[in-house]
C-alpha cells in the first residue's frame, strides 16, 4: 500500500530542453496535486470528515465551521491540506489559551 501522507508539494527535477542554450540545466516542476492518484483514498476520507463537520448545525460550533470553510477556500482541490491547516490552527489556538 502506498504511503498516503506524503507532501502534495513535492518537486521533481525534469530536464527540459532550452531553445536558447544547449547547456540548459534541469528545471524543477511542481506536480499537480489534483492528478496524484495516490492521494485519492486519503482525499475521500478527508472529504467525508469535512462533510461531517460542515453538516453539523450546532450554533456553538459555527466558528469552527467558518474557519474550516476559510481553509477550504485557500486550498482548492486539496481537502487534505485544508483539513491539516485547520487542525494545526485549532491546535495553536488551544495552546495559546
PASEBA-1860 file (N, C-alpha, C; in nm, 3 decimals):
! residues 97
1> XXXXXXXX> 0.085/-0.118/0.000/0.000/0.000/0.000/0.089/0.124/0.000 ~ 0.063/0.222/-0.085/0.147/0.341/-0.091/0.128/0.428/0.033 ~ 0.231/0.500/0.066/0.226/0.592/0.179/0.138/0.710/0.139 ~ 0.028/0.733/0.211/-0.070/0.834/0.171/-0.043/0.972/0.228 ~ 0.042/0.982/0.329/0.061/1.111/0.393/0.189/1.180/0.347 ~ 0.216/1.175/0.220/0.334/1.244/0.170/0.296/1.385/0.127 ~ 0.393/1.466/0.107/0.370/1.605/0.073/0.305/1.617/-0.064 ~ 0.212/1.710/-0.076/0.149/1.735/-0.206/0.223/1.841/-0.284
9> XXXXXXXX> 0.330/1.892/-0.228/0.405/1.996/-0.296/0.546/1.949/-0.329 ~ 0.561/1.820/-0.353/0.693/1.767/-0.386/0.738/1.824/-0.520 ~ 0.868/1.843/-0.529/0.925/1.894/-0.653/0.995/1.780/-0.725 ~ 0.983/1.779/-0.854/1.053/1.680/-0.935/1.146/1.755/-1.028 ~ 1.264/1.704/-1.043/1.356/1.764/-1.137/1.337/1.693/-1.270 ~ 1.299/1.772/-1.369/1.272/1.718/-1.501/1.355/1.795/-1.602 ~ 1.438/1.727/-1.679/1.517/1.801/-1.779/1.426/1.854/-1.888 ~ 1.446/1.979/-1.921/1.370/2.041/-2.030/1.468/2.106/-2.126
17> XXXXXXXX> 1.458/2.074/-2.251/1.548/2.136/-2.347/1.517/2.284/-2.362 ~ 1.622/2.362/-2.375/1.604/2.505/-2.395/1.635/2.538/-2.540 ~ 1.554/2.623/-2.599/1.577/2.663/-2.736/1.698/2.755/-2.747 ~ 1.727/2.828/-2.640/1.834/2.926/-2.646/1.970/2.870/-2.609 ~ 1.975/2.760/-2.534/2.103/2.709/-2.487/2.105/2.557/-2.486 ~ 2.206/2.498/-2.549/2.215/2.353/-2.544/2.261/2.302/-2.408 ~ 2.317/2.389/-2.324/2.366/2.350/-2.191/2.264/2.383/-2.083 ~ 2.140/2.370/-2.113/2.039/2.407/-2.014/2.042/2.312/-1.897
25> XXXXXXXX> 2.014/2.365/-1.779/2.007/2.285/-1.656/1.867/2.230/-1.639 ~ 1.854/2.119/-1.565/1.718/2.069/-1.536/1.642/2.172/-1.453 ~ 1.513/2.181/-1.479/1.428/2.274/-1.406/1.339/2.197/-1.311 ~ 1.305/2.260/-1.199/1.213/2.196/-1.104/1.070/2.228/-1.145 ~ 0.988/2.125/-1.144/0.849/2.140/-1.184/0.762/2.084/-1.073 ~ 0.661/2.160/-1.032/0.568/2.111/-0.929/0.471/2.013/-0.992 ~ 0.452/1.902/-0.921/0.349/1.808/-0.962/0.215/1.862/-0.918 ~ 0.119/1.854/-1.004/-0.015/1.900/-0.969/-0.078/1.802/-0.871
33> XXXXXXXX> -0.120/1.850/-0.752/-0.179/1.759/-0.655/-0.313/1.703/-0.701 ~ -0.381/1.770/-0.792/-0.511/1.723/-0.838/-0.501/1.594/-0.918 ~ -0.386/1.564/-0.978/-0.374/1.445/-1.060/-0.296/1.333/-0.991 ~ -0.263/1.350/-0.866/-0.190/1.248/-0.792/-0.289/1.142/-0.746 ~ -0.293/1.031/-0.818/-0.390/0.925/-0.789/-0.365/0.857/-0.655 ~ -0.241/0.861/-0.604/-0.210/0.800/-0.475/-0.283/0.870/-0.361 ~ -0.319/0.996/-0.379/-0.386/1.072/-0.274/-0.537/1.053/-0.274 ~ -0.591/0.989/-0.375/-0.736/0.978/-0.387/-0.802/0.910/-0.267
41> XXXXXXXX> -0.752/0.797/-0.215/-0.817/0.737/-0.097/-0.814/0.830/0.024 ~ -0.703/0.900/0.043/-0.693/0.995/0.155/-0.792/1.109/0.135 ~ -0.801/1.161/0.014/-0.893/1.271/-0.013/-1.038/1.231/0.008 ~ -1.073/1.108/-0.023/-1.210/1.062/0.002/-1.240/1.057/0.152 ~ -1.145/1.007/0.230/-1.164/1.003/0.375/-1.173/1.143/0.434 ~ -1.084/1.230/0.390/-1.083/1.368/0.441/-1.212/1.439/0.403 ~ -1.258/1.417/0.280/-1.383/1.481/0.236/-1.501/1.437/0.323 ~ -1.504/1.311/0.362/-1.611/1.261/0.449/-1.604/1.329/0.586
49> XXXXXXXX> -1.484/1.347/0.639/-1.466/1.415/0.768/-1.512/1.560/0.757 ~ -1.471/1.627/0.651/-1.508/1.767/0.631/-1.659/1.780/0.616 ~ -1.721/1.692/0.539/-1.867/1.695/0.523/-1.938/1.679/0.656 ~ -1.887/1.589/0.741/-1.949/1.568/0.872/-1.938/1.693/0.958 ~ -1.824/1.759/0.953/-1.806/1.881/1.033/-1.897/1.992/0.983 ~ -1.902/2.010/0.851/-1.981/2.119/0.795/-2.131/2.094/0.801 ~ -2.173/1.970/0.814/-2.316/1.942/0.822/-2.371/1.958/0.963 ~ -2.283/1.975/1.060/-2.325/1.998/1.198/-2.401/2.130/1.204
57> XXXXXXXX> -2.507/2.135/1.282/-2.589/2.257/1.289/-2.585/2.326/1.426 ~ -2.503/2.274/1.516/-2.496/2.335/1.650/-2.439/2.477/1.639 ~ -2.509/2.576/1.693/-2.465/2.715/1.683/-2.329/2.740/1.748 ~ -2.297/2.668/1.855/-2.170/2.690/1.924/-2.050/2.644/1.841 ~ -2.076/2.563/1.738/-1.969/2.515/1.650/-1.956/2.598/1.523 ~ -2.035/2.703/1.509/-2.032/2.786/1.389/-1.894/2.846/1.361 ~ -1.821/2.896/1.462/-1.687/2.950/1.433/-1.591/2.844/1.377 ~ -1.603/2.722/1.423/-1.518/2.613/1.373/-1.548/2.586/1.226
65> XXXXXXXX> -1.678/2.582/1.193/-1.717/2.558/1.054/-1.670/2.671/0.964 ~ -1.678/2.794/1.013/-1.634/2.910/0.934/-1.484/2.903/0.907 ~ -1.406/2.867/1.008/-1.260/2.855/0.989/-1.227/2.744/0.892 ~ -1.298/2.633/0.901/-1.273/2.523/0.808/-1.307/2.565/0.665 ~ -1.419/2.636/0.648/-1.454/2.686/0.514/-1.346/2.779/0.460 ~ -1.288/2.861/0.547/-1.182/2.952/0.506/-1.061/2.872/0.455 ~ -1.023/2.768/0.530/-0.910/2.685/0.488/-0.940/2.612/0.357 ~ -1.063/2.566/0.339/-1.100/2.500/0.214/-1.090/2.596/0.096
73> XXXXXXXX> -1.132/2.720/0.117/-1.124/2.819/0.009/-0.980/2.852/-0.027 ~ -0.890/2.842/0.070/-0.750/2.873/0.045/-0.669/2.754/-0.006 ~ -0.729/2.638/-0.011/-0.662/2.518/-0.063/-0.755/2.447/-0.162 ~ -0.792/2.513/-0.271/-0.886/2.450/-0.365/-0.829/2.320/-0.423 ~ -0.912/2.217/-0.422/-0.870/2.089/-0.477/-0.779/2.008/-0.387 ~ -0.753/2.058/-0.266/-0.664/1.988/-0.173/-0.730/1.980/-0.035 ~ -0.835/1.900/-0.021/-0.904/1.894/0.107/-0.814/1.844/0.220 ~ -0.719/1.757/0.189/-0.629/1.706/0.293/-0.541/1.818/0.350
81> XXXXXXXX> -0.497/1.907/0.264/-0.416/2.020/0.308/-0.502/2.118/0.388 ~ -0.624/2.141/0.344/-0.714/2.232/0.414/-0.745/2.181/0.554 ~ -0.774/2.052/0.566/-0.805/1.995/0.698/-0.682/1.999/0.788 ~ -0.567/1.967/0.734/-0.444/1.973/0.813/-0.419/2.115/0.862 ~ -0.430/2.214/0.775/-0.410/2.353/0.816/-0.511/2.394/0.922 ~ -0.634/2.349/0.905/-0.739/2.380/1.003/-0.704/2.320/1.139 ~ -0.666/2.193/1.141/-0.633/2.127/1.267/-0.511/2.191/1.333 ~ -0.414/2.229/1.254/-0.296/2.296/1.310/-0.333/2.432/1.370
89> XXXXXXXX> -0.421/2.506/1.304/-0.460/2.637/1.356/-0.541/2.622/1.484 ~ -0.627/2.521/1.491/-0.704/2.496/1.612/-0.610/2.457/1.726 ~ -0.511/2.376/1.695/-0.414/2.333/1.796/-0.337/2.452/1.853 ~ -0.293/2.541/1.766/-0.221/2.661/1.811/-0.308/2.749/1.899 ~ -0.435/2.764/1.859/-0.529/2.845/1.938/-0.551/2.784/2.076 ~ -0.564/2.653/2.083/-0.585/2.586/2.212/-0.463/2.597/2.301 ~ -0.343/2.589/2.243/-0.222/2.601/2.321/-0.206/2.744/2.378 ~ -0.255/2.842/2.301/-0.243/2.982/2.343/-0.337/3.016/2.458
97> X> -0.448/2.940/2.470/-0.542/2.973/2.578/-0.519/2.895/2.704
END
